[in-house]
């Protein structure tokens, strides 16, 4: 991994927590995992552009 690609700021985990809080209701672990993978995937594709 190239150190130049490291970006400090909001992490994917922060985004997941925001998503959970905004829903206002408990979520199934499968749904949380799918959402987290989508957030990570989006982060990776944004970074590569």
C-alpha positions in Angstrom: 0.0 0.0 0.0 1.3 3.4 -0.9 1.3 5.8 2.0 0.3 8.7 -0.3 -3.2 7.0 -0.6 -4.0 7.2 3.1 -6.7 9.8 3.8 -7.5 11.0 7.3 -11.1 11.9 8.0 -14.4 10.1 8.2 -14.0 6.3 8.2 -16.3 3.7 6.8 -17.1 2.7 10.4 -18.2 6.3 11.1 -20.5 6.1 8.0 -21.9 2.8 9.2 -22.7 4.2 12.7 -24.4 7.2 11.1 -26.5 4.8 9.0 -27.5 2.8 12.0 -28.4 5.9 14.1 -30.4 7.4 11.3 -32.5 4.2 10.9 -33.7 4.5 14.5 -34.4 0.8 14.9 -32.3 -2.4 15.5 -31.0 -4.1 12.4 -30.2 -7.7 11.7 -26.4 -8.4 11.7 -26.7 -9.6 8.0 -28.2 -6.2 7.0 -25.5 -4.3 8.9 -22.7 -6.4 7.2 -24.2 -5.8 3.7 -24.4 -2.1 4.4 -20.8 -2.0 5.7 -19.5 -3.9 2.6 -21.4 -1.4 0.3 -19.8 1.5 2.2 -16.3 0.0 1.9 -16.8 -0.8 -1.8 -17.9 2.8 -2.5 -14.9 4.1 -0.6 -12.5 2.0 -2.6 -14.0 2.9 -6.0 -14.0 6.6 -5.1 -10.3 6.4 -4.0 -9.3 4.7 -7.3 -10.8 7.4 -9.5 
